[in-house]
Amino acid sequence: MAGFGHGTRGYPRSRGRTWSHTGPDRATLGIIGTICAVAGFFALGIVLGPVAIFCGWQSMGRSWSGERNVPALVALVLGAIDTLLAAIALAGAATWGNGLL
């Protein structure tokens, strides 16, 4: 009988709730961050750059020590470059001599 708390499932009920530190979730975040960083060079760099930095940092486990996967490090570095270039482009577009005002 499977009722009254005597189920067939063990605890924790699913592996998704344990939030393991190694696995496809971190690899997926690194790949998503790399894609956002590369796409940010072509469009919406001011938005996609910080997203890439965040995904890369979360994929690295929020620390510089330990094992790093390559997509996470690429996402972090390219996201920082992307954000910096977008900020410089926005600052240059806001000057008086550009003909906008």
Order of alpha helices (4+ residues) and beta strands (2+ residues): alpha-alpha-alpha
